[in-house]
Amino acid sequence: MQRNMDLVRIILMRIEDSRSEGAVPPFGLQGFAPEQVDYHAHIMMEDGLIEAVDVSNLKRNGLKAEPQVALTAKGHDFLDLSRDQMRWNKAKAIIRKVGSAPIAVWMKVLTDLLLKELSVTS
């Protein structure tokens, strides 16, 4: 299964908007298979974006992680960088040129775009 960064961003937003401690998959998402949401929660846990418990051994259909608390500091940082839709679209266009990229590259591209926006406004 390929990582879908739009889904990563949406899950982070849903967790942030959750009124309880930790959102429960499938996060009220429609248009994504439960297996996709489970997989993305798992890789988000591995990337340090969310605090979660790996429950893959309890599920026979693949990887799964269930958020237990909320976003990590890194998850908040990623969400802060990606929240603006125009910045997100620019980052996607830049990364699309090389196909895909790890979270660290996404954060670098998003940071560079933010810094460019800040230099224009000052």
ZAMI-631880 format. One record per atom (N, C-alpha, C, O, CB): x, y, z; atom name. Coordinates in steps of 0.1 Angstrom, whole numbers, plus 5000, padded with zeros to 4 digits. Glycine has a CB too. Layout:
BEGIN
X	Y	Z	CA
...
This chain:
BEGIN
5009	4988	5000	N
5000	5000	5000	CA
5009	5012	5000	C
5019	5013	5007	O
4990	5000	5012	CB
5006	5022	4992	N
5013	5034	4991	CA
5008	5044	5002	C
4996	5045	5005	O
5013	5040	4977	CB
5018	5052	5006	N
5014	5063	5016	CA
5007	5074	5008	C
5011	5078	4998	O
5026	5068	5024	CB
4996	5078	5014	N
4988	5089	5009	CA
4989	5101	5018	C
4983	5101	5029	O
4973	5085	5007	CB
4997	5111	5014	N
5000	5122	5023	CA
4987	5131	5026	C
4986	5137	5037	O
5011	5131	5018	CB
4978	5131	5017	N
4965	5138	5019	CA
4958	5131	5031	C
4952	5138	5040	O
4956	5138	5007	CB
4958	5118	5031	N
4952	5110	5042	CA
4959	5113	5055	C
4953	5114	5065	O
4952	5095	5038	CB
4972	5113	5055	N
4980	5116	5067	CA
4976	5129	5073	C
4973	5131	5085	O
4995	5116	5064	CB
4975	5139	5064	N
4971	5153	5068	CA
4957	5153	5074	C
4954	5159	5084	O
4972	5163	5056	CB
4948	5146	5067	N
4934	5146	5072	CA
4933	5139	5086	C
4926	5143	5094	O
4925	5138	5062	CB
4940	5128	5087	N
4940	5121	5100	CA
4945	5130	5111	C
4940	5131	5122	O
4948	5108	5100	CB
4956	5137	5109	N
4962	5146	5119	CA
4951	5157	5122	C
4950	5160	5134	O
4975	5153	5113	CB
4945	5162	5112	N
4934	5172	5115	CA
4923	5167	5123	C
4918	5173	5132	O
4929	5178	5102	CB
4919	5154	5120	N
4908	5148	5128	CA
4912	5145	5142	C
4904	5147	5152	O
4904	5135	5121	CB
4924	5141	5144	N
4929	5139	5158	CA
4929	5152	5166	C
4925	5153	5177	O
4943	5132	5158	CB
4935	5162	5159	N
4935	5176	5166	CA
4922	5181	5169	C
4920	5187	5180	O
4942	5186	5156	CB
4912	5178	5161	N
4898	5183	5163	CA
4890	5175	5173	C
4879	5178	5177	O
4891	5184	5150	CB
4896	5163	5176	N
4889	5154	5185	CA
4887	5160	5199	C
4896	5166	5204	O
4896	5140	5186	CB
4875	5158	5204	N
4872	5164	5217	CA
4877	5155	5228	C
4879	5159	5240	O
4857	5167	5219	CB
4878	5142	5225	N
4883	5133	5236	CA
4898	5131	5234	C
4904	5136	5225	O
4875	5119	5234	CB
4903	5124	5244	N
4918	5121	5243	CA
4920	5110	5233	C
4917	5098	5236	O
4924	5117	5257	CB
4924	5113	5221	N
4927	5103	5211	CA
4914	5101	5203	C
4903	5099	5208	O
4931	5090	5217	CB
4916	5102	5190	N
4905	5099	5181	CA
4905	5084	5178	C
4915	5077	5178	O
4906	5107	5168	CB
4894	5079	5174	N
4892	5065	5171	CA
4891	5062	5156	C
4883	5068	5150	O
4880	5059	5179	CB
4900	5054	5151	N
4899	5051	5136	CA
4885	5045	5134	C
4880	5038	5142	O
4910	5041	5132	CB
4879	5048	5123	N
4884	5054	5111	CA
4883	5069	5110	C
4883	5075	5100	O
4877	5049	5099	CB
4882	5076	5122	N
4882	5090	5123	CA
4871	5097	5116	C
4872	5109	5112	O
4896	5096	5118	CB
4860	5090	5113	N
4849	5096	5106	CA
4852	5099	5091	C
4845	5106	5085	O
4845	5109	5113	CB
4862	5092	5086	N
4866	5094	5072	CA
4857	5086	5063	C
4855	5074	5065	O
4880	5091	5070	CB
4853	5092	5052	N
4846	5084	5042	CA
4854	5085	5029	C
4861	5095	5027	O
4831	5090	5039	CB
4853	5075	5021	N
4861	5075	5008	CA
4874	5068	5009	C
4882	5067	5000	O
4863	5089	5004	CB
4877	5063	5021	N
4890	5055	5024	CA
4886	5042	5030	C
4877	5042	5039	O
4900	5063	5033	CB
4892	5031	5025	N
4889	5018	5031	CA
4895	5018	5045	C
4905	5024	5048	O
4896	5007	5022	CB
4888	5011	5054	N
4894	5010	5068	CA
4908	5005	5068	C
4916	5009	5077	O
4885	5000	5076	CB
4912	4996	5059	N
4926	4991	5059	CA
4936	5002	5056	C
4947	5003	5061	O
4927	4980	5049	CB
4931	5012	5047	N
4940	5023	5044	CA
4942	5032	5056	C
4953	5036	5059	O
4934	5032	5033	CB
4931	5034	5063	N
4932	5043	5075	CA
4940	5036	5086	C
4949	5042	5092	O
4918	5046	5081	CB
4938	5023	5088	N
4946	5016	5098	CA
4961	5016	5094	C
4970	5019	5103	O
4942	5001	5098	CB
4964	5014	5081	N
4978	5014	5077	CA
4985	5028	5079	C
4996	5029	5084	O
4979	5010	5062	CB
4977	5038	5076	N
4983	5051	5077	CA
4984	5055	5092	C
4994	5062	5095	O
4974	5061	5070	CB
4975	5051	5100	N
4977	5054	5115	CA
4990	5047	5120	C
4997	5052	5128	O
4965	5049	5123	CB
4992	5035	5114	N
5004	5027	5118	CA
5017	5034	5114	C
5026	5036	5122	O
5004	5013	5113	CB
5017	5038	5101	N
5030	5045	5097	CA
5032	5059	5103	C
5043	5063	5104	O
5030	5046	5081	CB
5021	5065	5106	N
5021	5078	5113	CA
5027	5076	5127	C
5035	5084	5132	O
5008	5085	5114	CB
5024	5065	5134	N
5030	5062	5147	CA
5045	5059	5145	C
5053	5064	5153	O
5022	5049	5153	CB
5048	5051	5135	N
5062	5049	5132	CA
5070	5061	5129	C
5082	5062	5133	O
5064	5039	5121	CB
5064	5071	5122	N
5071	5083	5119	CA
5071	5093	5130	C
5077	5104	5129	O
5064	5090	5107	CB
5064	5090	5141	N
5064	5099	5153	CA
5055	5110	5152	C
5056	5120	5159	O
5078	5104	5155	CB
5044	5109	5144	N
5035	5120	5142	CA
5023	5119	5152	C
5017	5129	5156	O
5029	5120	5128	CB
5020	5106	5157	N
5010	5104	5166	CA
5014	5094	5177	C
5023	5086	5175	O
4997	5098	5159	CB
5009	5096	5189	N
5011	5086	5199	CA
5000	5075	5197	C
4988	5078	5196	O
5010	5092	5214	CB
5004	5063	5197	N
4995	5052	5194	CA
5001	5039	5199	C
5012	5038	5203	O
4992	5051	5179	CB
4992	5029	5199	N
4996	5015	5203	CA
4995	5007	5191	C
4985	5007	5184	O
4987	5010	5215	CB
5005	4999	5188	N
5006	4990	5177	CA
4997	4978	5181	C
5000	4970	5190	O
5020	4985	5173	CB
4986	4977	5173	N
4977	4965	5176	CA
4976	4956	5164	C
4967	4949	5162	O
4962	4971	5179	CB
4987	4956	5156	N
4988	4948	5144	CA
4986	4933	5147	C
4980	4926	5140	O
5001	4950	5137	CB
4992	4929	5158	N
4991	4914	5162	CA
4977	4910	5165	C
4974	4898	5165	O
5000	4911	5174	CB
4969	4920	5169	N
4955	4916	5172	CA
4946	4917	5160	C
4934	4913	5161	O
4950	4926	5182	CB
4951	4921	5149	N
4943	4922	5136	CA
4950	4913	5126	C
4962	4915	5123	O
4942	4937	5132	CB
4943	4905	5119	N
4948	4896	5109	CA
4950	4902	5096	C
4957	4897	5087	O
4940	4884	5108	CB
4943	4914	5093	N
4943	4919	5080	CA
4954	4930	5077	C
4953	4937	5067	O
4930	4925	5077	CB
4964	4931	5085	N
4974	4940	5082	CA
4978	4949	5094	C
4974	4946	5105	O
4971	4949	5071	CB
4986	4959	5091	N
4991	4968	5101	CA
4980	4977	5106	C
4971	4981	5099	O
5002	4976	5095	CB
4981	4980	5119	N
4971	4989	5125	CA
4977	4995	5138	C
4984	4988	5145	O
4958	4981	5128	CB
4974	5007	5140	N
4978	5014	5152	CA
4966	5023	5157	C
4960	5029	5148	O
4991	5023	5151	CB
4963	5022	5169	N
4952	5030	5175	CA
4958	5042	5183	C
4964	5039	5193	O
4942	5022	5183	CB
4955	5054	5179	N
4959	5065	5187	CA
4954	5064	5201	C
4942	5061	5204	O
4955	5079	5181	CB
4963	5067	5211	N
4959	5066	5225	CA
4957	5080	5231	C
4949	5082	5240	O
4969	5058	5233	CB
4965	5089	5227	N
4965	5102	5234	CA
4962	5113	5223	C
4950	5118	5222	O
4978	5106	5241	CB
4971	5116	5215	N
4969	5127	5205	CA
4981	5128	5196	C
4989	5118	5194	O
4967	5140	5213	CB
4983	5140	5190	N
4995	5142	5182	CA
5007	5144	5191	C
5006	5148	5202	O
4992	5155	5174	CB
5018	5140	5185	N
5031	5143	5191	CA
5035	5157	5187	C
5028	5164	5180	O
5042	5133	5187	CB
5046	5162	5193	N
5051	5175	5189	CA
5054	5176	5174	C
5051	5186	5168	O
5064	5179	5198	CB
5060	5165	5169	N
5063	5164	5155	CA
5050	5164	5147	C
5049	5171	5136	O
5071	5152	5152	CB
5040	5158	5152	N
5027	5158	5145	CA
5021	5172	5144	C
5015	5176	5134	O
5017	5148	5152	CB
5022	5179	5156	N
5017	5193	5156	CA
5025	5201	5146	C
5019	5210	5139	O
5018	5199	5170	CB
5038	5200	5146	N
5046	5207	5137	CA
5042	5205	5122	C
5041	5214	5115	O
5061	5204	5139	CB
5041	5192	5119	N
5037	5189	5105	CA
5023	5195	5102	C
5022	5200	5091	O
5036	5173	5103	CB
5014	5194	5111	N
5001	5199	5108	CA
5001	5215	5107	C
4995	5220	5099	O
4991	5195	5120	CB
5009	5221	5116	N
5010	5236	5115	CA
5016	5240	5101	C
5012	5250	5095	O
5019	5241	5126	CB
5026	5232	5096	N
5032	5235	5084	CA
5023	5232	5072	C
5023	5239	5062	O
5045	5227	5082	CB
5014	5222	5073	N
5006	5218	5062	CA
4992	5223	5062	C
4984	5221	5053	O
5006	5203	5062	CB
4988	5230	5073	N
4974	5235	5074	CA
4969	5244	5063	C
4958	5242	5058	O
4972	5242	5088	CB
4978	5253	5059	N
4974	5262	5048	CA
4972	5254	5035	C
4982	5248	5030	O
4984	5273	5047	CB
4961	5255	5029	N
4958	5247	5017	CA
4967	5251	5005	C
4971	5242	4997	O
4943	5248	5013	CB
4970	5264	5003	N
4978	5268	4992	CA
4992	5263	4994	C
4999	5258	4984	O
4978	5283	4991	CB
4998	5264	5006	N
5011	5259	5009	CA
5012	5244	5007	C
5021	5238	5001	O
5015	5262	5024	CB
5001	5237	5011	N
5000	5222	5010	CA
5001	5219	4995	C
5008	5209	4991	O
4988	5216	5016	CB
4993	5226	4987	N
4992	5223	4972	CA
5006	5225	4966	C
5010	5218	4957	O
4981	5231	4966	CB
5013	5236	4970	N
5026	5239	4965	CA
5036	5228	4968	C
5044	5223	4960	O
5031	5252	4970	CB
5035	5223	4981	N
5044	5212	4985	CA
5042	5200	4977	C
5051	5193	4973	O
5043	5210	5000	CB
5029	5197	4975	N
5025	5185	4967	CA
5031	5186	4953	C
5036	5176	4948	O
5010	5182	4967	CB
5030	5197	4947	N
5035	5199	4934	CA
5050	5198	4933	C
5055	5192	4923	O
5031	5213	4928	CB
5057	5203	4943	N
5071	5202	4943	CA
5075	5187	4945	C
5084	5182	4938	O
5077	5210	4955	CB
5069	5180	4954	N
5073	5166	4957	CA
5069	5157	4946	C
5075	5147	4943	O
5067	5162	4970	CB
5058	5160	4939	N
5053	5152	4928	CA
5064	5151	4917	C
5064	5141	4910	O
5040	5158	4922	CB
5072	5161	4916	N
5083	5161	4906	CA
5093	5149	4908	C
5098	5144	4898	O
5091	5174	4906	CB
5094	5145	4920	N
5103	5133	4923	CA
5095	5121	4926	C
5101	5110	4929	O
5113	5137	4934	CB
5082	5121	4926	N
5074	5110	4929	CA
5069	5110	4943	C
5057	5112	4945	O
5082	5097	4927	CB
5077	5107	4953	N
5073	5107	4967	CA
5085	5110	4975	C
5096	5111	4970	O
5067	5093	4971	CB
5083	5112	4988	N
5093	5116	4997	CA
5090	5113	5011	C
5078	5112	5015	O
5096	5132	4996	CB
5100	5111	5020	N
5098	5108	5034	CA
5092	5120	5041	C
5093	5132	5036	O
5110	5103	5041	CB
5087	5118	5053	N
5082	5129	5061	CA
5092	5140	5063	C
5088	5152	5062	O
5077	5124	5075	CB
5104	5137	5065	N
5114	5147	5068	CA
5115	5157	5056	C
5117	5169	5057	O
5128	5141	5070	CB
5114	5151	5043	N
5115	5160	5031	CA
5102	5168	5030	C
5103	5180	5027	O
5117	5151	5019	CB
5091	5162	5033	N
5078	5170	5033	CA
5079	5182	5043	C
5076	5193	5040	O
5066	5161	5037	CB
5085	5179	5055	N
5086	5190	5065	CA
5096	5201	5060	C
5094	5213	5062	O
5090	5184	5078	CB
5106	5197	5054	N
5116	5206	5048	CA
5110	5215	5038	C
5111	5227	5038	O
5129	5199	5043	CB
5103	5209	5028	N
5097	5216	5017	CA
5086	5226	5023	C
5086	5238	5019	O
5090	5207	5007	CB
5078	5221	5032	N
5068	5229	5039	CA
5074	5241	5047	C
5069	5252	5046	O
5059	5221	5048	CB
5085	5238	5054	N
5092	5248	5061	CA
5097	5259	5052	C
5096	5271	5055	O
5103	5242	5070	CB
5104	5254	5041	N
5109	5264	5032	CA
5098	5273	5026	C
5100	5285	5024	O
5117	5256	5020	CB
5087	5267	5022	N
5076	5275	5017	CA
5071	5285	5027	C
5068	5296	5024	O
5064	5266	5013	CB
5070	5281	5040	N
5065	5290	5050	CA
5075	5301	5052	C
5071	5313	5053	O
5064	5282	5064	CB
5088	5298	5052	N
5098	5309	5054	CA
5098	5318	5042	C
5100	5330	5044	O
5112	5302	5055	CB
5096	5313	5030	N
5094	5322	5019	CA
5082	5331	5020	C
5083	5343	5017	O
5093	5313	5006	CB
5071	5326	5025	N
5059	5334	5027	CA
5062	5345	5038	C
5058	5356	5036	O
5047	5325	5032	CB
5070	5341	5048	N
5073	5351	5059	CA
5082	5362	5054	C
5080	5374	5057	O
5079	5344	5071	CB
5091	5359	5045	N
5101	5369	5040	CA
5094	5378	5030	C
5098	5390	5029	O
5112	5362	5033	CB
5083	5374	5023	N
5076	5382	5014	CA
5067	5392	5022	C
5066	5404	5018	O
5067	5374	5005	CB
5062	5388	5034	N
5054	5397	5042	CA
5061	5407	5051	C
5055	5416	5056	O
5044	5388	5050	CB
5074	5405	5052	N
5082	5414	5061	CA
5088	5425	5053	C
5095	5434	5059	O
5092	5407	5069	CB
